[in-house]
Amino acid sequence: MGSYFLGEIMSQLFVGWIEQDSQDDAIATATHAAKTRENHVVMSVSASFSTSTTKLLQIKDDTTVVWEGYVYSSENIPFPNGIEITQGKACSAVLAASGTGGVIGKVNLTGISR
């Protein structure tokens, strides 16, 4: 019987991922696709604008909003316990449009699947 390092065991249990999107005065949506028999867990979200602005950021379990808050130019929000997404459903982070042409909004969604 071989020995395993904790990292090797964890890599077999969880698959990490990062999704991202950026848009010029349009809704930016970072989506991790649904996978049959898998649960996604959102571990963090970050969002920013190229100039100072305040807009709504949402995390969705399929189409249901499970978390929301305002982004004041730039935010990095960790979820130490994760946000559990319904098995077999997609998850997304949705950043509202900046409201001004030439102002870029960026969103990054990170998590694990098991």
C-alpha positions in Angstrom: 0.0 0.0 0.0 1.5 3.4 -1.0 1.5 6.5 1.1 -0.3 9.6 0.0 0.5 13.2 0.8 -2.4 15.3 2.0 -2.3 17.4 -1.1 -2.7 14.3 -3.3 -5.7 13.2 -1.4 -7.3 16.6 -1.4 -6.7 17.0 -5.2 -8.7 13.7 -5.6 -11.6 15.0 -3.5 -11.9 18.6 -4.7 -11.3 20.3 -8.0 -10.5 24.1 -7.9 -11.6 26.5 -10.5 -11.6 30.2 -11.5 -14.1 31.9 -13.8 -13.8 35.4 -15.0 -15.4 38.0 -17.3 -14.9 41.7 -18.1 -17.3 44.1 -20.0 -17.3 47.7 -21.1 -20.5 49.2 -19.7 -22.4 45.9 -19.8 -23.2 43.2 -17.2 -20.1 41.0 -16.5 -21.0 37.4 -15.6 -18.5 34.8 -14.5 -20.2 31.4 -14.7 -19.0 27.9 -13.6 -21.1 25.4 -15.6 -23.4 22.8 -14.1 -22.1 19.3 -13.8 -24.2 16.2 -13.1 -23.7 14.8 -9.6 -21.3 17.6 -8.6 -21.6 20.3 -5.9 -19.9 23.6 -6.5 -18.8 25.7 -3.5 -18.0 29.3 -4.1 -14.9 30.3 -2.0 -14.4 33.9 -3.1 -15.5 36.6 -5.5 -13.7 39.8 -6.6 -14.9 42.6 -8.7 -13.6 46.0 -9.9 -14.2 48.9 -12.2 -11.6 50.8 -14.2 -12.8 54.1 -12.5 -14.5 54.9 -9.3 -18.2 53.6 -9.3 -20.6 51.7 -7.1 -22.6 48.8 -8.4 -24.4 45.6 -7.3 -22.6 42.3 -7.3 -24.6 39.0 -7.0 -23.7 35.3 -6.6 -26.3 33.0 -8.0 -27.2 29.3 -7.5 -28.5 28.7 -11.0 -30.9 31.6 -11.3 -31.5 32.2 -7.5 -29.5 35.0 -5.9 -27.8 33.6 -2.8 -25.6 36.5 -1.9 -25.4 40.2 -3.0 -23.5 43.3 -2.0 -22.2 46.5 -3.5 -18.8 47.0 -5.1 -17.2 50.3 -4.4 -14.6 50.5 -7.2 -12.9 47.3 -6.1 -13.7 44.4 -3.7 -12.2 41.0 -2.9 -14.7 39.0 -0.8 -13.6 35.6 0.7 -16.2 33.1 2.0 -14.2 31.1 4.6 -17.0 28.4 4.9 -17.9 28.6 1.2 -21.3 29.1 -0.4 -22.8 25.7 -1.3 -24.5 25.5 -4.7 -27.3 23.0 -5.4 -26.0 19.8 -6.8 -26.0 19.7 -10.5 -26.6 23.5 -10.9 -24.4 26.2 -12.3 -23.1 29.1 -10.2 -22.3 32.6 -11.3 -21.1 36.0 -10.1 -22.9 38.9 -11.8 -21.6 42.5 -11.8 -23.9 45.2 -12.9 -22.9 47.4 -15.8 -20.9 50.5 -15.0 -23.4 52.9 -16.5 -20.6 54.7 -18.5 -19.1 53.8 -21.8 -15.4 53.1 -21.5 -15.6 52.0 -17.8 -14.7 48.4 -17.6 -16.2 46.0 -15.0 -14.3 42.8 -14.1 -15.5 39.9 -12.0 -13.7 36.7 -10.8 -15.4 33.8 -9.2 -13.4 31.0 -7.5 -14.4 27.8 -5.9 -14.2 24.0 -5.7 -16.3 21.2 -7.0 -16.8 17.8 -5.3 
